[in-house]
């Protein structure tokens, strides 16, 4: 009987470890979270007038690395000029990968 409890406990620990690992590995920002980070980044250039972001991440290769990324656009008031940018942001960290 004791051996049975030991095996059940070991199996439960293994299942729990795999569940936690899967949850940690699949950490990804939502599109809204990525957009908020991007807005904060662009607010250093001026006042953000408007912004949008795609709801689903897509594959993106940058500097020999593959990323899951969101694409979007943002309008910033720089002095008296309103400038519009398109951007690509990393879906995992929220880092701005590219803008033009």
PyMOL commands that place a pseudoatom at each C-alpha (Angstrom):
pseudoatom trace, name=CA, resn=UNK, resi=1, chain=A, elem=C, hetatm=0, pos=[0.000, 0.000, 0.000]
pseudoatom trace, name=CA, resn=UNK, resi=2, chain=A, elem=C, hetatm=0, pos=[2.791, 2.460, 0.819]
pseudoatom trace, name=CA, resn=UNK, resi=3, chain=A, elem=C, hetatm=0, pos=[4.457, 1.838, -2.518]
pseudoatom trace, name=CA, resn=UNK, resi=4, chain=A, elem=C, hetatm=0, pos=[1.191, 2.703, -4.266]
pseudoatom trace, name=CA, resn=UNK, resi=5, chain=A, elem=C, hetatm=0, pos=[0.995, 6.092, -2.496]
pseudoatom trace, name=CA, resn=UNK, resi=6, chain=A, elem=C, hetatm=0, pos=[4.603, 6.782, -3.363]
pseudoatom trace, name=CA, resn=UNK, resi=7, chain=A, elem=C, hetatm=0, pos=[3.950, 6.121, -7.080]
pseudoatom trace, name=CA, resn=UNK, resi=8, chain=A, elem=C, hetatm=0, pos=[0.792, 8.280, -7.048]
pseudoatom trace, name=CA, resn=UNK, resi=9, chain=A, elem=C, hetatm=0, pos=[2.723, 11.114, -5.401]
pseudoatom trace, name=CA, resn=UNK, resi=10, chain=A, elem=C, hetatm=0, pos=[5.541, 10.857, -7.926]
pseudoatom trace, name=CA, resn=UNK, resi=11, chain=A, elem=C, hetatm=0, pos=[3.088, 10.861, -10.833]
pseudoatom trace, name=CA, resn=UNK, resi=12, chain=A, elem=C, hetatm=0, pos=[1.309, 13.937, -9.428]
pseudoatom trace, name=CA, resn=UNK, resi=13, chain=A, elem=C, hetatm=0, pos=[4.642, 15.749, -9.065]
pseudoatom trace, name=CA, resn=UNK, resi=14, chain=A, elem=C, hetatm=0, pos=[5.621, 14.972, -12.662]
pseudoatom trace, name=CA, resn=UNK, resi=15, chain=A, elem=C, hetatm=0, pos=[2.259, 16.185, -13.997]
pseudoatom trace, name=CA, resn=UNK, resi=16, chain=A, elem=C, hetatm=0, pos=[2.533, 19.371, -11.914]
pseudoatom trace, name=CA, resn=UNK, resi=17, chain=A, elem=C, hetatm=0, pos=[6.082, 20.018, -13.164]
pseudoatom trace, name=CA, resn=UNK, resi=18, chain=A, elem=C, hetatm=0, pos=[5.036, 19.660, -16.811]
pseudoatom trace, name=CA, resn=UNK, resi=19, chain=A, elem=C, hetatm=0, pos=[2.021, 21.934, -16.270]
pseudoatom trace, name=CA, resn=UNK, resi=20, chain=A, elem=C, hetatm=0, pos=[4.148, 24.664, -14.677]
pseudoatom trace, name=CA, resn=UNK, resi=21, chain=A, elem=C, hetatm=0, pos=[6.800, 24.375, -17.402]
pseudoatom trace, name=CA, resn=UNK, resi=22, chain=A, elem=C, hetatm=0, pos=[4.163, 24.692, -20.130]
pseudoatom trace, name=CA, resn=UNK, resi=23, chain=A, elem=C, hetatm=0, pos=[2.651, 27.764, -18.476]
pseudoatom trace, name=CA, resn=UNK, resi=24, chain=A, elem=C, hetatm=0, pos=[6.062, 29.443, -18.144]
pseudoatom trace, name=CA, resn=UNK, resi=25, chain=A, elem=C, hetatm=0, pos=[7.141, 28.610, -21.717]
pseudoatom trace, name=CA, resn=UNK, resi=26, chain=A, elem=C, hetatm=0, pos=[3.944, 29.995, -23.270]
pseudoatom trace, name=CA, resn=UNK, resi=27, chain=A, elem=C, hetatm=0, pos=[4.259, 33.431, -21.700]
pseudoatom trace, name=CA, resn=UNK, resi=28, chain=A, elem=C, hetatm=0, pos=[3.152, 35.943, -24.300]
pseudoatom trace, name=CA, resn=UNK, resi=29, chain=A, elem=C, hetatm=0, pos=[1.787, 39.454, -23.994]
pseudoatom trace, name=CA, resn=UNK, resi=30, chain=A, elem=C, hetatm=0, pos=[-1.695, 40.219, -25.216]
pseudoatom trace, name=CA, resn=UNK, resi=31, chain=A, elem=C, hetatm=0, pos=[-1.996, 42.651, -28.106]
pseudoatom trace, name=CA, resn=UNK, resi=32, chain=A, elem=C, hetatm=0, pos=[-3.364, 45.303, -25.723]
pseudoatom trace, name=CA, resn=UNK, resi=33, chain=A, elem=C, hetatm=0, pos=[-0.397, 44.933, -23.344]
pseudoatom trace, name=CA, resn=UNK, resi=34, chain=A, elem=C, hetatm=0, pos=[2.064, 45.201, -26.247]
pseudoatom trace, name=CA, resn=UNK, resi=35, chain=A, elem=C, hetatm=0, pos=[0.268, 48.314, -27.516]
pseudoatom trace, name=CA, resn=UNK, resi=36, chain=A, elem=C, hetatm=0, pos=[0.457, 50.004, -24.097]
pseudoatom trace, name=CA, resn=UNK, resi=37, chain=A, elem=C, hetatm=0, pos=[4.212, 49.346, -23.925]
pseudoatom trace, name=CA, resn=UNK, resi=38, chain=A, elem=C, hetatm=0, pos=[4.619, 50.744, -27.448]
pseudoatom trace, name=CA, resn=UNK, resi=39, chain=A, elem=C, hetatm=0, pos=[2.594, 53.850, -26.580]
pseudoatom trace, name=CA, resn=UNK, resi=40, chain=A, elem=C, hetatm=0, pos=[4.846, 54.496, -23.565]
pseudoatom trace, name=CA, resn=UNK, resi=41, chain=A, elem=C, hetatm=0, pos=[7.903, 54.113, -25.805]
pseudoatom trace, name=CA, resn=UNK, resi=42, chain=A, elem=C, hetatm=0, pos=[6.601, 56.560, -28.425]
pseudoatom trace, name=CA, resn=UNK, resi=43, chain=A, elem=C, hetatm=0, pos=[5.437, 59.071, -25.815]
pseudoatom trace, name=CA, resn=UNK, resi=44, chain=A, elem=C, hetatm=0, pos=[9.109, 60.089, -25.502]
pseudoatom trace, name=CA, resn=UNK, resi=45, chain=A, elem=C, hetatm=0, pos=[8.848, 61.463, -29.079]
pseudoatom trace, name=CA, resn=UNK, resi=46, chain=A, elem=C, hetatm=0, pos=[5.680, 63.447, -28.360]
pseudoatom trace, name=CA, resn=UNK, resi=47, chain=A, elem=C, hetatm=0, pos=[2.000, 63.148, -27.527]
pseudoatom trace, name=CA, resn=UNK, resi=48, chain=A, elem=C, hetatm=0, pos=[0.369, 59.951, -28.815]
pseudoatom trace, name=CA, resn=UNK, resi=49, chain=A, elem=C, hetatm=0, pos=[-2.733, 60.858, -30.837]
pseudoatom trace, name=CA, resn=UNK, resi=50, chain=A, elem=C, hetatm=0, pos=[-3.925, 57.364, -31.752]
pseudoatom trace, name=CA, resn=UNK, resi=51, chain=A, elem=C, hetatm=0, pos=[-2.723, 53.796, -32.179]
pseudoatom trace, name=CA, resn=UNK, resi=52, chain=A, elem=C, hetatm=0, pos=[-3.809, 50.373, -33.403]
pseudoatom trace, name=CA, resn=UNK, resi=53, chain=A, elem=C, hetatm=0, pos=[-2.347, 46.860, -33.276]
pseudoatom trace, name=CA, resn=UNK, resi=54, chain=A, elem=C, hetatm=0, pos=[-3.152, 43.529, -34.935]
pseudoatom trace, name=CA, resn=UNK, resi=55, chain=A, elem=C, hetatm=0, pos=[-4.898, 41.119, -32.584]
pseudoatom trace, name=CA, resn=UNK, resi=56, chain=A, elem=C, hetatm=0, pos=[-2.981, 38.008, -33.610]
pseudoatom trace, name=CA, resn=UNK, resi=57, chain=A, elem=C, hetatm=0, pos=[0.785, 37.537, -33.449]
pseudoatom trace, name=CA, resn=UNK, resi=58, chain=A, elem=C, hetatm=0, pos=[2.701, 36.557, -36.560]
pseudoatom trace, name=CA, resn=UNK, resi=59, chain=A, elem=C, hetatm=0, pos=[6.156, 35.181, -37.295]
pseudoatom trace, name=CA, resn=UNK, resi=60, chain=A, elem=C, hetatm=0, pos=[8.875, 37.775, -37.858]
pseudoatom trace, name=CA, resn=UNK, resi=61, chain=A, elem=C, hetatm=0, pos=[12.602, 37.324, -38.553]
pseudoatom trace, name=CA, resn=UNK, resi=62, chain=A, elem=C, hetatm=0, pos=[14.920, 40.071, -37.291]
pseudoatom trace, name=CA, resn=UNK, resi=63, chain=A, elem=C, hetatm=0, pos=[18.716, 39.987, -36.991]
pseudoatom trace, name=CA, resn=UNK, resi=64, chain=A, elem=C, hetatm=0, pos=[18.901, 36.218, -37.545]
pseudoatom trace, name=CA, resn=UNK, resi=65, chain=A, elem=C, hetatm=0, pos=[16.273, 35.488, -34.854]
pseudoatom trace, name=CA, resn=UNK, resi=66, chain=A, elem=C, hetatm=0, pos=[12.667, 34.398, -35.180]
pseudoatom trace, name=CA, resn=UNK, resi=67, chain=A, elem=C, hetatm=0, pos=[10.049, 36.218, -33.124]
pseudoatom trace, name=CA, resn=UNK, resi=68, chain=A, elem=C, hetatm=0, pos=[6.329, 36.118, -32.592]
pseudoatom trace, name=CA, resn=UNK, resi=69, chain=A, elem=C, hetatm=0, pos=[5.346, 39.729, -33.135]
pseudoatom trace, name=CA, resn=UNK, resi=70, chain=A, elem=C, hetatm=0, pos=[2.458, 42.138, -33.387]
pseudoatom trace, name=CA, resn=UNK, resi=71, chain=A, elem=C, hetatm=0, pos=[2.262, 44.790, -36.101]
pseudoatom trace, name=CA, resn=UNK, resi=72, chain=A, elem=C, hetatm=0, pos=[0.542, 48.110, -35.704]
pseudoatom trace, name=CA, resn=UNK, resi=73, chain=A, elem=C, hetatm=0, pos=[0.555, 51.825, -36.285]
pseudoatom trace, name=CA, resn=UNK, resi=74, chain=A, elem=C, hetatm=0, pos=[0.747, 54.933, -34.139]
pseudoatom trace, name=CA, resn=UNK, resi=75, chain=A, elem=C, hetatm=0, pos=[0.281, 58.681, -34.641]
pseudoatom trace, name=CA, resn=UNK, resi=76, chain=A, elem=C, hetatm=0, pos=[2.460, 61.011, -32.574]
pseudoatom trace, name=CA, resn=UNK, resi=77, chain=A, elem=C, hetatm=0, pos=[2.268, 64.794, -32.298]
pseudoatom trace, name=CA, resn=UNK, resi=78, chain=A, elem=C, hetatm=0, pos=[5.892, 65.965, -32.522]
pseudoatom trace, name=CA, resn=UNK, resi=79, chain=A, elem=C, hetatm=0, pos=[5.869, 69.699, -31.920]
pseudoatom trace, name=CA, resn=UNK, resi=80, chain=A, elem=C, hetatm=0, pos=[3.280, 70.970, -34.413]
pseudoatom trace, name=CA, resn=UNK, resi=81, chain=A, elem=C, hetatm=0, pos=[3.614, 68.015, -36.798]
pseudoatom trace, name=CA, resn=UNK, resi=82, chain=A, elem=C, hetatm=0, pos=[1.622, 64.810, -36.544]
pseudoatom trace, name=CA, resn=UNK, resi=83, chain=A, elem=C, hetatm=0, pos=[3.725, 61.861, -37.705]
pseudoatom trace, name=CA, resn=UNK, resi=84, chain=A, elem=C, hetatm=0, pos=[2.440, 58.357, -38.361]
pseudoatom trace, name=CA, resn=UNK, resi=85, chain=A, elem=C, hetatm=0, pos=[4.604, 55.284, -37.800]
pseudoatom trace, name=CA, resn=UNK, resi=86, chain=A, elem=C, hetatm=0, pos=[4.168, 51.591, -38.498]
pseudoatom trace, name=CA, resn=UNK, resi=87, chain=A, elem=C, hetatm=0, pos=[5.825, 49.307, -35.951]
pseudoatom trace, name=CA, resn=UNK, resi=88, chain=A, elem=C, hetatm=0, pos=[6.622, 45.689, -35.155]
pseudoatom trace, name=CA, resn=UNK, resi=89, chain=A, elem=C, hetatm=0, pos=[6.773, 44.685, -31.489]
pseudoatom trace, name=CA, resn=UNK, resi=90, chain=A, elem=C, hetatm=0, pos=[7.946, 41.430, -29.878]
pseudoatom trace, name=CA, resn=UNK, resi=91, chain=A, elem=C, hetatm=0, pos=[4.924, 39.512, -28.547]
pseudoatom trace, name=CA, resn=UNK, resi=92, chain=A, elem=C, hetatm=0, pos=[6.902, 38.013, -25.651]
pseudoatom trace, name=CA, resn=UNK, resi=93, chain=A, elem=C, hetatm=0, pos=[8.715, 41.058, -24.237]
pseudoatom trace, name=CA, resn=UNK, resi=94, chain=A, elem=C, hetatm=0, pos=[6.987, 44.072, -25.797]
pseudoatom trace, name=CA, resn=UNK, resi=95, chain=A, elem=C, hetatm=0, pos=[10.305, 45.310, -27.197]
pseudoatom trace, name=CA, resn=UNK, resi=96, chain=A, elem=C, hetatm=0, pos=[10.045, 47.503, -30.275]
pseudoatom trace, name=CA, resn=UNK, resi=97, chain=A, elem=C, hetatm=0, pos=[11.730, 45.538, -33.088]
pseudoatom trace, name=CA, resn=UNK, resi=98, chain=A, elem=C, hetatm=0, pos=[11.213, 47.955, -35.958]
pseudoatom trace, name=CA, resn=UNK, resi=99, chain=A, elem=C, hetatm=0, pos=[9.390, 51.153, -36.863]
pseudoatom trace, name=CA, resn=UNK, resi=100, chain=A, elem=C, hetatm=0, pos=[9.203, 53.385, -39.907]
for i in range(1, 100): cmd.bond("trace and resi %d" % i, "trace and resi %d" % (i + 1))
show_as sticks, trace
zoom trace
